[in-house]
Structures are given as structure tokens and as C-alpha cells.
Amino acid sequence: MKRLLILLRILILPLRILILLLRILILLLRILILLLLRRPLTFRKLQQPLVLLTVIIIIITIIIIMN
């Protein structure tokens, strides 16, 4: 019984981390969309770092999912 509980805890922790990362990703995507909708002119200035950031986060989440 104790082993089962320990195993469950070990499995739940990465899931919690993954859920947290996905929430952060969704939050960042919402911010990106808001920036796109509000300021289409200044978007060109923001585009490169924001796109780079979102791509990096997506890659990190994919790596975590694969592991």
C-alpha cells in the first residue's frame, strides 16, 4: 500500500508540472493574441522576441511531454 502511494506521488508530480507549464503557455498565448489585436502597428517591433519566446516554450513543453 505504501509503495503504491509513493508511486502515485512520483507520477502525479510531473503531471502537475506539465499542467503548470501548459497554463503558462496558454497565458502567454493569450497575451500574444491581446497584443496582436490591440496594436497591429507596434506588433512588428514585438513580433520577433514574442514569437521566439512562444516557440521556445512550445518546444520545451513538447520535450517534457515526450519524456
Buried (B, 14 or more C-beta within 10 A) or exposed (E): EEEEEEEEEEEEEEEEEEEEBBEEBEEBEEEBEEBEEEEEEEBEEEEEEBEEEBEEBEEEBEEEEEE
